Amino acid sequence: MFAMVSPLTVAGEQQGLKPYSAEYKTTARGMALKLNRKLEANGDGSYTLTNGGKIMVVGFHEMSVFSVDGAAIIPKSYVYQGTGLINRRREVHFTPGSDTIRSLYKEQWYDLPYKEGTLDRMSQQEQVRLFLLNDPTPKEDILITVADGKRVKDYQLKYVGEETLDTPLGKLDTLHFERIHDDPDRKSDTWVAPGLDYLMVKTVHVEDGKPVEAILTKASVGN
Protein backbone atom coordinates (compact mmCIF):
# COMPACT_ATOMS: atom_id res chain seq x y z
CA MET A 1 0.00 0.00 0.00
CA PHE A 2 1.54 3.29 -1.09
CA ALA A 3 1.02 6.68 0.57
CA MET A 4 0.34 9.27 -2.11
CA VAL A 5 2.25 12.50 -1.52
CA SER A 6 -0.24 15.38 -1.68
CA PRO A 7 -1.23 18.54 0.23
CA LEU A 8 -4.02 16.54 1.87
CA THR A 9 -1.78 13.79 3.21
CA VAL A 10 -0.93 15.60 6.44
CA ALA A 11 -3.32 17.14 8.95
CA GLY A 12 -2.59 19.47 11.85
CA GLU A 13 0.41 21.73 12.37
CA GLN A 14 2.84 21.33 9.49
CA GLN A 15 6.62 21.25 9.53
CA GLY A 16 8.46 23.26 6.88
CA LEU A 17 11.77 22.82 5.11
CA LYS A 18 14.90 24.28 6.68
CA PRO A 19 17.78 25.48 4.51
CA TYR A 20 20.74 23.11 4.58
CA SER A 21 24.11 22.41 3.06
CA ALA A 22 25.51 18.92 2.62
CA GLU A 23 28.57 17.28 1.14
CA TYR A 24 28.65 13.73 -0.21
CA LYS A 25 31.39 11.40 -1.36
CA THR A 26 30.29 9.50 -4.45
CA THR A 27 32.13 6.44 -5.73
CA ALA A 28 31.65 4.79 -9.11
CA ARG A 29 33.91 2.63 -11.25
CA GLY A 30 36.79 3.08 -8.84
CA MET A 31 36.64 6.88 -8.90
CA ALA A 32 35.51 9.25 -6.12
CA LEU A 33 33.65 12.53 -6.60
CA LYS A 34 32.67 15.17 -4.03
CA LEU A 35 29.11 16.45 -4.43
CA ASN A 36 27.90 19.69 -2.86
CA ARG A 37 24.18 20.10 -2.27
CA LYS A 38 22.46 23.19 -0.85
CA LEU A 39 18.87 24.23 -0.15
CA GLU A 40 18.36 27.99 0.11
CA ALA A 41 15.26 30.06 0.92
CA ASN A 42 14.69 32.95 -1.49
CA GLY A 43 13.31 36.39 -0.71
CA ASP A 44 10.06 35.72 -2.57
CA GLY A 45 9.27 32.68 -0.45
CA SER A 46 10.50 30.12 -2.97
CA TYR A 47 13.42 27.72 -2.56
CA THR A 48 16.44 26.91 -4.70
CA LEU A 49 18.06 23.47 -4.47
CA THR A 50 21.46 23.04 -6.12
CA ASN A 51 23.68 20.01 -6.54
CA GLY A 52 26.92 19.44 -8.41
CA GLY A 53 30.46 18.19 -8.59
CA LYS A 54 33.46 17.73 -10.86
CA ILE A 55 36.15 15.13 -11.40
CA MET A 56 38.98 15.74 -13.83
CA VAL A 57 37.34 17.01 -17.05
CA VAL A 58 33.78 15.86 -16.31
CA GLY A 59 31.26 17.57 -14.07
CA PHE A 60 27.65 18.67 -13.70
CA HIS A 61 25.46 21.22 -12.00
CA GLU A 62 21.73 20.97 -11.44
CA MET A 63 19.21 23.37 -9.94
CA SER A 64 15.55 23.14 -8.97
CA VAL A 65 13.37 26.12 -8.02
CA PHE A 66 10.10 25.48 -6.19
CA SER A 67 7.71 26.86 -3.60
CA VAL A 68 5.89 25.15 -0.74
CA ASP A 69 2.15 25.14 -0.11
CA GLY A 70 1.45 23.48 3.22
CA ALA A 71 2.97 20.01 2.91
CA ALA A 72 3.21 20.11 -0.90
CA ILE A 73 6.09 21.13 -3.16
CA ILE A 74 5.03 23.36 -6.08
CA PRO A 75 7.79 23.00 -8.72
CA LYS A 76 8.77 25.86 -11.02
CA SER A 77 11.84 24.78 -12.98
CA TYR A 78 14.67 22.25 -13.14
CA VAL A 79 17.93 22.62 -15.09
CA TYR A 80 20.76 20.10 -15.44
CA GLN A 81 23.98 21.11 -17.17
CA GLY A 82 26.86 18.75 -17.82
CA THR A 83 30.31 20.29 -18.13
CA GLY A 84 33.56 19.27 -19.72
CA LEU A 85 33.49 16.20 -21.95
CA ILE A 86 29.79 15.51 -21.29
CA ASN A 87 28.17 18.80 -22.22
CA ARG A 88 24.51 17.79 -22.10
CA ARG A 89 21.58 19.80 -20.80
CA ARG A 90 18.14 18.95 -19.44
CA GLU A 91 15.34 21.30 -18.47
CA VAL A 92 11.84 20.92 -17.03
CA HIS A 93 9.46 23.90 -16.72
CA PHE A 94 6.10 24.06 -14.97
CA THR A 95 3.58 26.78 -15.91
CA PRO A 96 0.78 27.47 -13.39
CA GLY A 97 -2.60 26.58 -14.87
CA SER A 98 -1.12 24.73 -17.85
CA ASP A 99 -2.02 21.12 -18.64
CA THR A 100 1.46 20.44 -20.05
CA ILE A 101 5.03 20.44 -18.77
CA ARG A 102 7.85 21.58 -21.03
CA SER A 103 10.85 19.22 -20.99
CA LEU A 104 14.17 19.47 -22.83
CA TYR A 105 15.87 16.12 -23.45
CA LYS A 106 18.70 15.42 -25.90
CA GLU A 107 18.28 18.85 -27.54
CA GLN A 108 14.57 18.26 -28.22
CA TRP A 109 11.59 19.82 -26.43
CA TYR A 110 8.63 17.69 -25.33
CA ASP A 111 5.18 18.59 -23.99
CA LEU A 112 4.42 16.19 -21.14
CA PRO A 113 0.95 15.76 -19.61
CA TYR A 114 0.57 17.50 -16.26
CA LYS A 115 -1.32 16.13 -13.31
CA GLU A 116 -1.47 17.54 -9.81
CA GLY A 117 1.53 16.67 -7.71
CA THR A 118 4.00 16.12 -10.58
CA LEU A 119 7.57 17.08 -9.63
CA ASP A 120 11.03 17.20 -11.18
CA ARG A 121 14.00 14.96 -10.40
CA MET A 122 15.31 17.19 -7.60
CA SER A 123 12.19 18.69 -6.06
CA GLN A 124 10.79 15.17 -5.59
CA GLN A 125 13.56 14.53 -3.06
CA GLU A 126 12.47 17.53 -1.00
CA GLN A 127 8.83 16.43 -1.31
CA VAL A 128 9.75 13.08 0.24
CA ARG A 129 11.52 14.92 3.09
CA LEU A 130 8.54 17.22 3.61
CA PHE A 131 6.17 14.27 3.61
CA LEU A 132 8.26 12.41 6.20
CA LEU A 133 8.62 15.53 8.37
CA ASN A 134 4.84 15.76 8.59
CA ASP A 135 4.05 12.07 9.00
CA PRO A 136 3.83 10.94 12.65
CA THR A 137 4.50 7.33 11.53
CA PRO A 138 6.79 7.70 8.49
CA LYS A 139 7.42 3.97 8.06
CA GLU A 140 5.33 3.31 4.98
CA ASP A 141 5.72 3.13 1.21
CA ILE A 142 5.58 6.37 -0.79
CA LEU A 143 4.35 7.06 -4.34
CA ILE A 144 5.34 10.25 -6.19
CA THR A 145 5.10 11.43 -9.80
CA VAL A 146 8.12 12.86 -11.64
CA ALA A 147 8.54 14.56 -15.04
CA ASP A 148 11.86 13.36 -16.45
CA GLY A 149 13.09 13.47 -20.03
CA LYS A 150 10.39 12.30 -22.44
CA ARG A 151 8.07 10.81 -19.82
CA VAL A 152 6.13 11.33 -16.63
CA LYS A 153 6.95 8.48 -14.26
CA ASP A 154 5.63 7.13 -10.98
CA TYR A 155 8.34 6.58 -8.38
CA GLN A 156 7.43 3.85 -5.91
CA LEU A 157 9.51 3.97 -2.74
CA LYS A 158 9.16 0.83 -0.63
CA TYR A 159 9.90 1.14 3.06
CA VAL A 160 12.50 -1.47 4.05
CA GLY A 161 13.17 -0.72 7.72
CA GLU A 162 15.18 1.12 10.33
CA GLU A 163 18.96 0.88 10.11
CA THR A 164 21.90 2.44 11.97
CA LEU A 165 24.69 3.40 9.56
CA ASP A 166 28.36 4.07 10.19
CA THR A 167 29.12 7.36 8.40
CA PRO A 168 31.88 9.99 8.43
CA LEU A 169 29.55 11.88 10.81
CA GLY A 170 29.39 8.91 13.17
CA LYS A 171 26.55 6.46 13.68
CA LEU A 172 23.22 7.72 12.32
CA ASP A 173 19.78 6.21 12.78
CA THR A 174 18.08 6.04 9.38
CA LEU A 175 15.01 4.86 7.51
CA HIS A 176 15.77 2.70 4.48
CA PHE A 177 13.68 2.98 1.30
CA GLU A 178 14.02 1.05 -1.97
CA ARG A 179 12.75 2.38 -5.28
CA ILE A 180 10.82 -0.24 -7.25
CA HIS A 181 12.06 -0.62 -10.86
CA ASP A 182 10.44 -2.44 -13.77
CA ASP A 183 13.92 -3.63 -14.81
CA PRO A 184 15.14 -6.36 -12.41
CA ASP A 185 18.75 -5.45 -13.22
CA ARG A 186 18.31 -1.99 -11.70
CA LYS A 187 18.28 -1.34 -7.96
CA SER A 188 18.09 1.94 -6.04
CA ASP A 189 18.25 2.29 -2.24
CA THR A 190 18.13 5.43 -0.10
CA TRP A 191 18.70 5.99 3.60
CA VAL A 192 17.41 9.17 5.31
CA ALA A 193 18.09 10.40 8.85
CA PRO A 194 15.13 11.54 11.01
CA GLY A 195 17.60 13.37 13.26
CA LEU A 196 18.70 15.51 10.30
CA ASP A 197 15.18 16.40 9.12
CA TYR A 198 15.22 13.28 6.90
CA LEU A 199 18.26 14.45 4.96
CA MET A 200 19.60 11.84 2.58
CA VAL A 201 22.50 10.01 4.25
CA LYS A 202 23.32 7.31 1.73
CA THR A 203 22.24 6.14 -1.72
CA VAL A 204 23.23 3.06 -3.72
CA HIS A 205 22.17 2.70 -7.35
CA VAL A 206 23.02 -0.41 -9.37
CA GLU A 207 22.60 -0.60 -13.13
CA ASP A 208 24.18 -3.16 -15.47
CA GLY A 209 25.92 -4.61 -12.44
CA LYS A 210 27.78 -1.34 -11.72
CA PRO A 211 27.05 0.31 -8.36
CA VAL A 212 27.14 4.05 -7.72
CA GLU A 213 27.24 4.95 -4.03
CA ALA A 214 26.98 8.31 -2.24
CA ILE A 215 27.58 8.85 1.49
CA LEU A 216 27.09 12.00 3.56
CA THR A 217 30.37 13.48 4.82
CA LYS A 218 29.30 16.95 6.06
CA ALA A 219 25.94 18.52 6.87
CA SER A 220 24.43 21.68 8.33
CA VAL A 221 20.63 21.84 8.72
CA GLY A 222 18.86 25.04 9.75
CA ASN A 223 20.84 26.79 12.48
QUIVEN-V716523 format. One record per residue. RES is the residue in three letters. PHI is phi in whole degrees, 0 to 359 (999 if undefined). BURIAL is + if it has 9 or more other C-alpha atoms within 8 Angstrom, else -. D_LAST is the distance of its C-alpha to the last C-alpha in Angstrom with 2 decimals. Layout:
BEGIN
res: (RES/RES)
phi: (PHI/PHI)
burial: (BURIAL/BURIAL)
d_last: (D_LAST/D_LAST)
END
This chain:
BEGIN
res: (MET/PHE/ALA/MET/VAL/SER/PRO/LEU/THR/VAL/ALA/GLY/GLU/GLN/GLN/GLY/LEU/LYS/PRO/TYR/SER/ALA/GLU/TYR/LYS/THR/THR/ALA/ARG/GLY/MET/ALA/LEU/LYS/LEU/ASN/ARG/LYS/LEU/GLU/ALA/ASN/GLY/ASP/GLY/SER/TYR/THR/LEU/THR/ASN/GLY/GLY/LYS/ILE/MET/VAL/VAL/GLY/PHE/HIS/GLU/MET/SER/VAL/PHE/SER/VAL/ASP/GLY/ALA/ALA/ILE/ILE/PRO/LYS/SER/TYR/VAL/TYR/GLN/GLY/THR/GLY/LEU/ILE/ASN/ARG/ARG/ARG/GLU/VAL/HIS/PHE/THR/PRO/GLY/SER/ASP/THR/ILE/ARG/SER/LEU/TYR/LYS/GLU/GLN/TRP/TYR/ASP/LEU/PRO/TYR/LYS/GLU/GLY/THR/LEU/ASP/ARG/MET/SER/GLN/GLN/GLU/GLN/VAL/ARG/LEU/PHE/LEU/LEU/ASN/ASP/PRO/THR/PRO/LYS/GLU/ASP/ILE/LEU/ILE/THR/VAL/ALA/ASP/GLY/LYS/ARG/VAL/LYS/ASP/TYR/GLN/LEU/LYS/TYR/VAL/GLY/GLU/GLU/THR/LEU/ASP/THR/PRO/LEU/GLY/LYS/LEU/ASP/THR/LEU/HIS/PHE/GLU/ARG/ILE/HIS/ASP/ASP/PRO/ASP/ARG/LYS/SER/ASP/THR/TRP/VAL/ALA/PRO/GLY/LEU/ASP/TYR/LEU/MET/VAL/LYS/THR/VAL/HIS/VAL/GLU/ASP/GLY/LYS/PRO/VAL/GLU/ALA/ILE/LEU/THR/LYS/ALA/SER/VAL/GLY/ASN)
phi: (999/257/272/283/279/203/298/266/293/246/248/86/294/255/268/260/276/257/303/209/227/214/236/234/258/250/237/203/53/79/248/243/225/267/252/247/235/214/248/237/270/266/296/270/93/275/233/236/249/238/205/180/189/210/223/54/251/231/201/201/217/227/215/235/244/206/240/234/237/66/254/241/279/248/286/244/202/221/225/240/230/281/232/77/291/250/262/252/224/230/218/221/232/250/249/304/85/274/265/227/243/270/227/260/214/51/65/231/269/232/259/259/292/261/224/305/95/290/233/258/299/267/296/297/292/287/296/298/299/296/299/293/300/255/252/295/230/281/254/212/288/231/238/227/243/228/272/212/67/266/223/253/239/265/261/255/254/269/286/262/158/272/215/259/254/274/229/300/267/102/284/232/283/225/250/255/237/239/278/275/250/289/274/294/274/252/213/225/233/226/241/237/252/303/289/242/56/62/296/295/257/208/225/225/239/240/217/57/76/247/275/237/238/233/227/291/245/214/201/221/243/61/267)
burial: (-/-/-/-/+/-/+/-/+/+/-/-/-/+/-/-/-/-/+/+/+/+/+/+/+/+/+/+/-/-/-/+/+/+/+/+/+/+/+/+/+/-/-/-/-/+/+/+/+/+/+/+/+/+/-/-/-/+/+/+/+/+/+/+/+/+/+/+/-/-/+/+/+/+/+/+/+/+/+/+/+/+/+/-/-/-/-/+/+/+/+/+/+/+/-/-/-/-/-/+/+/+/+/+/+/-/-/-/-/+/-/+/-/+/-/-/+/+/+/+/+/+/+/+/-/+/+/+/+/+/+/+/+/+/-/-/-/-/-/+/+/+/+/+/+/+/+/+/-/+/-/+/-/-/+/+/+/+/+/-/-/-/-/-/-/-/+/-/+/-/-/+/+/+/+/+/+/+/+/+/-/-/-/-/-/+/+/+/+/+/+/+/+/+/-/-/+/+/+/+/+/+/+/+/+/+/+/-/-/-/+/+/+/+/+/+/+/+/+/-/+/-/-)
d_last: (36.16/33.29/30.64/30.66/27.31/27.84/26.55/28.91/27.69/25.21/26.25/24.55/21.04/19.04/15.54/14.04/12.35/8.67/8.64/8.71/10.90/13.46/16.70/19.82/23.23/25.98/29.55/32.67/36.31/35.66/33.21/29.48/27.05/23.40/21.48/18.33/16.53/13.90/13.04/12.67/13.25/16.46/17.97/20.56/18.32/18.89/16.79/17.74/17.50/18.99/20.39/22.97/24.71/28.04/30.67/33.82/35.21/33.40/29.97/28.25/25.53/24.64/22.74/22.40/21.83/21.58/20.76/20.02/22.60/21.74/21.37/23.12/22.23/24.63/25.18/26.44/27.08/26.75/28.04/28.71/30.35/31.93/32.69/35.43/38.18/36.72/36.36/35.92/34.02/32.98/31.91/31.41/31.47/31.28/33.23/32.74/36.03/37.50/39.03/38.39/35.59/36.32/35.75/36.67/37.81/40.09/40.89/42.05/40.60/40.76/40.53/38.89/39.33/36.38/35.64/32.86/29.71/30.49/27.55/27.35/26.65/22.93/22.01/23.71/21.09/18.37/21.01/21.46/17.78/17.93/21.23/20.11/17.11/19.82/22.59/23.25/25.42/24.03/26.84/29.12/30.26/28.73/30.72/29.37/31.31/30.62/32.53/33.14/35.97/39.22/38.23/36.09/35.26/34.18/31.62/32.32/29.68/31.34/29.43/30.64/28.95/26.37/26.08/24.38/23.88/24.04/21.51/20.50/17.35/19.83/21.15/19.21/20.60/21.16/23.23/25.88/27.26/30.30/31.26/34.93/37.05/40.64/41.45/41.85/41.28/37.67/34.86/31.11/28.70/24.93/22.71/19.32/17.01/16.35/13.83/11.68/12.30/15.66/14.67/17.97/18.76/22.38/25.10/28.83/31.23/34.96/37.54/41.10/40.40/37.75/34.26/31.06/28.11/24.41/22.10/18.37/18.07/14.48/11.22/7.50/6.22/3.80/0.00)
END
